[in-house]
Amino acid sequence: MSKVLLAGATGYLGGYILSELLDQQHEVRVIVRNRAKLEQNNSEKVEVIEAELTKPDSIKNCCDNIDYVISTVGITKQKDGLTYMDVDYQANKNLLEEAKKSGIKKLIYISVLNGQKLKNLKICEAKELFVEELKKSNIDYCIIRPNGFFSDMEEFFYMAQKGRVYLFGNGEYKANPIHGEDLAKICVDSIKKPKKEIKVGGPKILSQNEIASIAFNVAAKEKKITYLPDWIRKVILFTIRTFTSQKFYGPIEFFLSVLSMDMIAPEKGKHTLKEFYKSLKDNNI
């Protein structure tokens, strides 16, 4: 039986990966900043290291007796003053150094689709810098490149609930976002696969117009879409980059940038965006 170290187990994707690892009967060790954030039913089945990857001394020997490492570590909504370079790059590099010392078989890292093309964005710059370190490390690796989660599409549904969706341009850029549960299976299955890089999306390619239509349908609202000229998106990007901190503008910068391009990846998984929106409605989220 393989023993897997999972870093980032309390995040959106990490939670699904932890469940999938346990379902596939792997022994699991997790590194978390806060043990209390682990789901109770999972925390009792895993070995827990409470540490901060940004502090190398706190993770010494974390990879001892580990076969595989999976890292989903990256900044989402942390509020402790850390930058993308601190977390998406350096924290993962600290983990990589421990993995090298312990002689693990493989490290699986979750980055983003088109990360190389989006290196002008702070979040992607940090992620891709770590990818370069991983490729030079002489450790077997796999880079997972999802094109976006269903959770990234929540704002379309919230706008639809309020009666109007705003889109930049003509709404024809396409993507096939994926559910965390579907992506988790691909991440865990990659342990035994020889591929060095896996690009992955959800089961259906949709234009932004189609995403808006699904949102209106589930929200039971009349379809009303306002199309904003793309120069407005560019002005917003310039403004937030100039007048706000990286901590504030980073996620918005990424979201506004990917809205202006196709984010299409090989179609995988079974969960649909319509089902996801229905769950938001049913749970009043």
C-alpha positions as CSV (number, residue, x, y, z in Angstrom):
1,M,0.0,0.0,0.0
2,S,1.4,3.4,-1.0
3,K,1.9,6.2,1.6
4,V,1.0,9.7,0.3
5,L,1.7,13.1,1.8
6,L,-0.9,15.6,0.9
7,A,-0.2,19.3,1.4
8,G,-3.2,21.6,1.3
9,A,-5.7,19.1,2.6
10,T,-8.0,21.7,4.1
11,G,-8.5,23.6,0.8
12,Y,-11.4,23.2,-1.7
13,L,-9.5,20.7,-3.9
14,G,-7.4,19.3,-1.1
15,G,-10.5,18.1,0.8
16,Y,-11.7,16.1,-2.3
17,I,-8.2,14.7,-2.8
18,L,-8.0,13.5,0.8
19,S,-11.3,11.7,0.4
20,E,-10.2,10.1,-2.9
21,L,-6.9,8.9,-1.4
22,L,-8.8,7.3,1.5
23,D,-11.3,5.7,-0.9
24,Q,-8.4,4.2,-2.9
25,Q,-7.0,2.8,0.4
26,H,-3.8,4.8,0.5
27,E,-2.1,5.6,3.8
28,V,-2.2,9.3,4.1
29,R,-0.2,12.0,6.0
30,V,-1.3,15.6,5.7
31,I,0.3,18.9,6.4
32,V,-2.2,21.5,7.6
33,R,-1.9,24.9,9.2
34,N,-4.9,24.3,11.4
35,R,-5.8,20.7,12.4
36,A,-9.3,21.9,13.4
37,K,-10.1,22.6,9.7
38,L,-9.9,18.9,8.8
39,E,-13.2,17.2,8.5
40,Q,-13.7,15.1,11.6
41,N,-14.3,11.8,9.7
42,N,-11.1,12.3,7.7
43,S,-8.9,13.6,10.5
44,E,-9.3,10.3,12.4
45,K,-8.0,8.3,9.5
46,V,-4.8,10.2,8.6
47,E,-1.5,11.1,10.2
48,V,-1.5,14.9,10.7
49,I,1.4,17.3,10.8
50,E,0.4,20.8,11.9
51,A,3.0,23.1,10.3
52,E,3.5,26.0,8.0
53,L,5.2,25.2,4.7
54,T,6.5,28.8,4.6
55,K,8.6,27.9,7.6
56,P,11.1,25.2,6.6
57,D,12.0,24.2,10.1
58,S,8.4,23.2,10.8
59,I,8.3,20.6,8.1
60,K,11.6,18.9,8.6
61,N,11.5,15.2,7.8
62,C,7.8,15.5,6.7
63,C,8.4,13.2,3.7
64,D,10.2,10.4,5.6
65,N,8.7,7.0,4.7
66,I,6.5,8.7,2.0
67,D,6.1,7.3,-1.5
68,Y,4.2,10.1,-3.2
69,V,3.6,13.8,-2.5
70,I,0.6,15.8,-3.7
71,S,0.6,19.6,-3.3
72,T,-2.4,21.8,-3.8
73,V,-0.7,24.6,-1.9
74,G,-1.4,28.1,-3.1
75,I,-2.9,31.4,-1.9
76,T,-6.6,31.7,-2.1
77,K,-8.0,34.0,0.6
78,Q,-5.3,34.0,3.2
79,K,-5.1,37.2,5.1
80,D,-1.7,36.9,6.8
81,G,0.3,39.2,4.6
82,L,2.0,36.4,2.5
83,T,2.5,36.9,-1.2
84,Y,2.2,34.4,-4.1
85,M,5.9,34.1,-4.1
86,D,5.9,33.2,-0.4
87,V,3.3,30.5,-0.8
88,D,2.8,29.3,-4.4
89,Y,6.5,29.3,-5.0
90,Q,8.6,29.2,-1.8
91,A,6.3,27.1,0.3
92,N,6.2,24.4,-2.4
93,K,9.9,24.7,-2.9
94,N,10.4,24.0,0.8
95,L,8.3,20.9,0.4
96,L,10.2,19.9,-2.6
97,E,13.5,20.1,-0.7
98,E,12.1,17.7,1.9
99,A,10.9,15.4,-0.8
100,K,14.3,15.3,-2.4
101,K,16.0,14.5,1.0
102,S,13.6,11.6,1.6
103,G,13.8,10.1,-1.8
104,I,10.1,10.0,-2.7
105,K,9.0,8.3,-5.9
106,K,6.9,11.2,-7.3
107,L,5.6,14.7,-6.6
108,I,2.2,15.8,-8.1
109,Y,1.6,19.5,-8.3
110,I,-1.6,21.3,-9.2
111,S,-1.0,24.4,-11.3
112,V,-3.3,26.0,-13.9
113,L,-4.1,25.6,-17.6
114,N,-2.1,28.1,-19.8
115,G,0.1,28.9,-16.8
116,Q,3.0,29.6,-19.1
117,K,1.0,32.0,-21.2
118,L,-0.3,33.8,-18.0
119,K,3.1,34.3,-16.3
120,N,2.5,38.1,-16.5
121,L,-0.1,37.5,-13.7
122,K,1.5,37.3,-10.2
123,I,-0.3,34.1,-9.2
124,C,0.8,32.3,-12.4
125,E,4.4,33.7,-12.2
126,A,4.8,32.1,-8.8
127,K,3.2,28.8,-9.8
128,E,5.3,28.4,-13.0
129,L,8.5,29.3,-11.2
130,F,7.9,26.4,-8.9
131,V,7.1,24.2,-11.9
132,E,10.5,25.0,-13.3
133,E,12.1,24.1,-10.0
134,L,10.2,20.8,-10.0
135,K,11.3,19.9,-13.5
136,K,14.9,20.5,-12.6
137,S,14.7,18.4,-9.4
138,N,15.5,14.9,-10.7
139,I,12.3,13.7,-8.9
140,D,9.6,12.1,-11.0
141,Y,6.7,14.5,-11.2
142,C,3.3,15.3,-12.7
143,I,1.9,18.8,-13.3
144,I,-1.9,18.8,-13.2
145,R,-3.3,21.8,-15.2
146,P,-7.1,22.3,-14.6
147,N,-8.8,25.1,-16.4
148,G,-11.0,26.3,-13.5
149,F,-13.3,24.9,-10.9
150,F,-17.1,25.1,-10.7
151,S,-16.6,27.3,-7.7
152,D,-14.9,29.9,-9.9
153,M,-18.2,30.1,-11.8
154,E,-20.3,31.0,-8.7
155,E,-20.5,34.7,-9.6
156,F,-22.4,34.0,-12.8
157,F,-25.1,32.3,-10.7
158,Y,-25.2,35.1,-8.1
159,M,-25.6,37.7,-10.8
160,A,-28.4,35.7,-12.4
161,Q,-30.2,35.5,-9.0
162,K,-30.1,39.3,-8.9
163,G,-31.7,39.4,-12.4
164,R,-28.8,40.4,-14.7
165,V,-25.5,39.0,-15.8
166,Y,-22.7,41.2,-17.0
167,L,-20.2,39.9,-19.6
168,F,-17.2,41.4,-21.2
169,G,-17.1,41.5,-25.0
170,N,-19.7,39.2,-26.7
171,G,-19.7,36.4,-24.2
172,E,-18.3,33.8,-26.7
173,Y,-15.1,32.8,-24.9
174,K,-15.3,29.2,-23.9
175,A,-14.3,27.0,-21.0
176,N,-15.1,23.6,-19.5
177,P,-14.6,24.1,-15.7
178,I,-14.4,21.0,-13.6
179,H,-15.8,19.9,-10.2
180,G,-13.3,19.4,-7.4
181,E,-14.4,15.7,-6.9
182,D,-13.7,14.9,-10.6
183,L,-10.4,16.6,-10.5
184,A,-9.4,14.9,-7.3
185,K,-9.8,11.5,-8.9
186,I,-7.5,12.5,-11.8
187,C,-4.9,13.8,-9.3
188,V,-4.9,10.6,-7.3
189,D,-4.9,8.4,-10.4
190,S,-1.9,10.3,-11.7
191,I,0.2,8.6,-9.0
192,K,0.5,5.5,-11.1
193,K,0.5,7.1,-14.5
194,P,3.7,8.0,-16.4
195,K,2.5,11.4,-17.8
196,K,4.5,14.4,-16.8
197,E,1.7,16.9,-17.4
198,I,-2.1,16.5,-17.5
199,K,-4.4,19.2,-18.8
200,V,-7.9,18.7,-17.6
201,G,-11.4,20.3,-17.7
202,G,-14.9,19.3,-17.0
203,P,-17.3,17.2,-19.2
204,K,-18.8,20.1,-21.2
205,I,-17.4,23.1,-23.1
206,L,-19.5,26.2,-22.6
207,S,-19.4,29.8,-23.8
208,Q,-19.9,32.5,-21.2
209,N,-23.3,33.1,-22.8
210,E,-24.2,29.4,-22.2
211,I,-22.9,29.6,-18.6
212,A,-25.1,32.6,-18.1
213,S,-28.1,30.8,-19.6
214,I,-27.7,27.9,-17.3
215,A,-27.5,30.2,-14.3
216,F,-30.7,32.0,-15.3
217,N,-32.4,28.7,-15.9
218,V,-31.5,27.3,-12.4
219,A,-32.3,30.6,-10.7
220,A,-35.7,30.7,-12.5
221,K,-35.0,34.2,-13.7
222,E,-35.7,35.9,-17.0
223,K,-32.5,36.0,-19.1
224,K,-31.0,39.5,-19.1
225,I,-27.4,39.9,-20.2
226,T,-25.5,43.2,-20.4
227,Y,-22.4,43.2,-22.6
228,L,-19.6,45.5,-21.5
229,P,-16.9,46.6,-23.9
230,D,-13.5,45.0,-23.2
231,W,-11.8,48.3,-22.6
232,I,-13.7,48.5,-19.3
233,R,-12.1,45.2,-18.2
234,K,-8.7,46.6,-19.1
235,V,-9.3,49.8,-17.2
236,I,-10.4,47.8,-14.1
237,L,-7.2,45.7,-14.4
238,F,-5.0,48.8,-14.7
239,T,-6.8,50.5,-11.8
240,I,-6.5,47.6,-9.3
241,R,-2.9,46.9,-10.2
242,T,-2.1,50.6,-9.7
243,F,-4.1,51.5,-6.6
244,T,-4.5,48.3,-4.6
245,S,-2.2,45.7,-3.0
246,Q,-1.2,42.5,-4.7
247,K,-3.0,40.7,-1.9
248,F,-6.3,42.4,-3.0
249,Y,-5.9,42.4,-6.8
250,G,-4.3,39.0,-7.4
251,P,-7.4,36.9,-7.5
252,I,-9.4,39.6,-9.5
253,E,-6.5,40.0,-11.9
254,F,-6.5,36.3,-12.6
255,F,-10.3,36.1,-13.0
256,L,-10.5,39.1,-15.3
257,S,-7.7,37.8,-17.4
258,V,-9.0,34.3,-18.0
259,L,-12.4,35.8,-18.9
260,S,-10.8,37.2,-22.1
261,M,-9.5,33.9,-23.5
262,D,-10.7,30.4,-24.2
263,M,-9.8,28.0,-21.3
264,I,-10.5,24.7,-22.9
265,A,-9.0,21.4,-21.8
266,P,-9.6,17.7,-22.4
267,E,-13.1,16.9,-21.2
268,K,-13.2,14.7,-18.1
269,G,-15.5,14.0,-15.2
270,K,-19.2,13.5,-14.7
271,H,-20.4,16.5,-12.6
272,T,-22.2,19.3,-14.6
273,L,-22.3,23.0,-14.0
274,K,-26.1,22.9,-13.9
275,E,-26.0,20.4,-11.0
276,F,-23.5,22.7,-9.2
277,Y,-25.8,25.7,-9.6
278,K,-28.7,23.7,-8.3
279,S,-26.7,22.8,-5.2
280,L,-26.0,26.5,-4.6
281,K,-29.7,27.2,-5.0
282,D,-30.8,24.3,-2.8
283,N,-28.3,25.3,0.0
284,N,-29.1,29.0,-0.3
285,I,-25.4,29.7,-0.8
